[in-house]
Amino acid sequence: MDGDWVKNLVSMLESRGLKCCVDYRDFLPGNSIVTNIAEAIYQSKRTLAILSPDFIKSNWCQSELQHALARVHNHKVVPVLYRACKVPLELKSKTYIDWENPDVKPHFWDTLERALKENPSVCSCILEEV
């Protein structure tokens, strides 16, 4: 369920001129998953955390989030609440974009683009459970 939405998200962001890094397309086969995650985050200016019950249950997603939050120089984590879930403690102090909020939906894409384009050479790493 989350995977289809993330694929649409990536398509939409790339159509707006943003570069995205996603595991299913960009991770190098043969590398360890941890190496692929670390390299994607290191080369990115922004990391999207797509929050959902699947994200919360996934050990991989939690690991990716910790890697992204540990990188503080020229990097920002942008949380997107895709499906209602308990927001991780590490993200409670951050403003997030709530996909399910009907007041937010008309502004969702422009708001997300604004958050990601603070730096024009942004490369986003999408966190998701496949």
N, C-alpha and C positions, 0 to 999 in steps of 0.2 A: 504493500500500500504506500509506504513512504517512498520507495524507490521510484515509482512512476511520477510522483509529485516532484521529487528531486530532479529527475530527467527533464521535466517541464521547466523547472526553475533554472537549470543550467542553460537550456535552450533560450529562455527569455533573457537571462543575464548576458549571454554571449551575443544575442541580437542587439543588445544595447551597448556593445563594444567592450564588455568586460571579459577578461580571461578567467577561465575556471579550471580547477584541477579536481577531478573526481576519481575515486578509486577504480571503478569499473572500466574506465577509459584510459587513465593516465598512469596508474601504478605499473612499474616495470616488473614483468614476470621474472621470477628467479630471485628477486630481492626479498629480504624479509619484510613482512608487513610493517613492522616497527620502523625499518629503514625508509620504506616508502612514505609512511605517515610523517616521519621527522623531516624528510627532504621536502615534501609538499608544504608543510607548515613553514619551514625555514625559507622557502622561496616565495611564500605568499605575504602579502601585506595585510590581508584580512582572512579570517576564518569564519565561515557561517556555521553556527551550531543549530541544526534543524531539530528542535525539541519535540518529542512525541513519547508515548509510552514505550515504543520500540527502542528509541534512543536511550531512555533511562535504564532499560533492562540490559542493554548491550555493554559488555565489558570493553569491547573495542572502541565504541563511541566514547565511553568514559575516559579511556586511555588517550584518544585523540584530543579530547577536550583538555585534559591535563597538559599535554604537549603544547597545545595552542596557548593556554593561559600562562605557561611558563615562559613563553617567548614574549617579552614585553617591549623590546626595542623595535620601533617602527612596525608594530603589529597590533591589530585589534580584533577581538572576538565579537561578532555580531550575532546575538541570539534571535532566532525566529521560532515562535511558538506555533508549530504546525498543527498539532493535535494536543488537546488538554492533557497535561501531565504535571507532576511535581517538578518545579524548576530547581535544578541543582543549586546547592548552597553557594557554590562559586560564582553563579550567574545572577543571584538574587539582587545584587547591587547594580546590575547593568539594565539599561532600558532595552526592552525587547520589542519586536514587531509581532503582533498577535494576528496570525492569518485568519483565525476563526471569528474575530471581532468584526461584526458588520460595519462598524464605523471606520475601521482601519482598511478594509478590503479595497475601497475605491482609491486609496492612496498607497496601497501596499508596494507596488512596483517602483513608483517614484521615490518613496521613502527608502526602500532597500537600496536602490541605485545611488541615492544621495549618501547613504551610510558607507557604501563601498567605494564611491568615487572621491572620497575626501583626498585620496592620493591617486592621480590619474593613471599611474602604472600598476594598478592593483591586480593581483592574481588571487582568486578566492579558492580556498580549499573547503569542500563541502563535506560535512560530517553526516553520515547516514548509516543506517543498518540495512544491509543488502539481504 
